[in-house]
Amino acid sequence: MIKRLVIIAIVSSSITLICGEYVALAQNVKTERIAISKLKKQLDSGQEFLLIDVREDWELKEHGAIPGAIHIPMAELEKRMEDIPKDIPLVFY
């Protein structure tokens, strides 16, 4: 069972919150919004969580991605729910 679902919102994207709420409802967990600076600290400390990038391919090419993130475009999220582990905290961006 997921202990917590974390959502970060990139200023130019409101999709992240929608995505996180969808997954949270599907997995019956609470969501928490964190600042990018907090995510950076968690990455630097080695904290265990799974990053899921829900942006489109063109957004990745234009803005880059966080190393180690799994790319599941928003449009594919519903059909790929089974691919998302349920035993680790998740961070969507």
C-alpha positions in Angstrom: 0.0 0.0 0.0 1.3 3.5 -0.8 2.2 5.4 2.3 1.7 8.8 0.6 1.3 10.3 -2.8 3.3 13.5 -3.5 2.5 15.9 -6.2 4.7 18.6 -7.4 3.4 21.3 -9.6 5.5 23.0 -12.2 4.3 26.5 -12.6 3.4 26.1 -16.3 1.4 22.9 -15.7 -2.0 22.4 -14.0 -2.1 18.8 -15.4 0.0 17.5 -12.4 -2.7 18.2 -9.8 -5.4 16.5 -12.0 -3.1 13.5 -12.6 -2.3 13.1 -8.9 -5.9 13.4 -7.8 -6.8 10.7 -10.4 -4.2 8.3 -9.1 -5.0 9.2 -5.5 -8.7 8.4 -6.0 -7.8 5.1 -7.8 -5.5 4.1 -5.0 -7.5 5.7 -2.1 -4.7 7.7 -0.7 -4.2 11.4 0.3 -2.2 13.7 -1.8 0.3 16.3 -0.8 1.7 19.2 -2.9 5.4 19.9 -2.4 7.7 22.7 -3.6 10.4 21.9 -6.2 13.0 22.9 -3.6 11.7 20.2 -1.2 11.8 17.6 -4.1 15.4 18.6 -4.8 16.3 18.1 -1.1 14.7 14.7 -1.2 16.5 13.7 -4.4 19.8 14.8 -2.9 19.3 12.9 0.3 18.5 9.7 -1.5 15.0 9.4 -0.1 13.2 6.5 -1.8 10.3 7.4 -4.1 9.3 7.0 -7.7 9.2 10.0 -10.0 6.6 9.9 -12.7 6.7 12.5 -15.4 3.2 13.0 -17.0 4.2 15.6 -19.6 4.0 15.0 -23.3 7.0 14.0 -25.4 7.4 17.5 -26.9 7.6 18.9 -23.3 10.4 16.5 -22.4 12.3 17.5 -25.5 11.8 21.2 -24.8 12.3 21.3 -21.1 14.2 18.1 -20.2 13.5 15.6 -17.5 14.7 14.7 -14.0 17.1 11.8 -14.3 15.6 8.5 -13.1 12.0 9.6 -13.7 9.6 7.3 -15.5 7.7 8.9 -18.4 4.0 8.1 -18.6 2.2 10.8 -20.5 -1.1 11.9 -19.0 -3.1 10.5 -21.9 -1.6 7.0 -21.2 -1.9 7.1 -17.4 -5.2 5.2 -17.0 -4.1 2.3 -19.2 -0.7 2.1 -17.4 -2.0 2.1 -13.8 -0.9 -1.5 -13.5 2.7 -0.5 -14.2 2.8 1.9 -11.3 4.2 0.2 -8.1 1.9 0.4 -5.0 4.6 -0.1 -2.4 6.6 3.1 -2.8 5.8 6.8 -2.4 5.0 8.4 -5.8 5.9 11.9 -7.1 4.1 13.1 -10.2 5.3 16.1 -12.2 
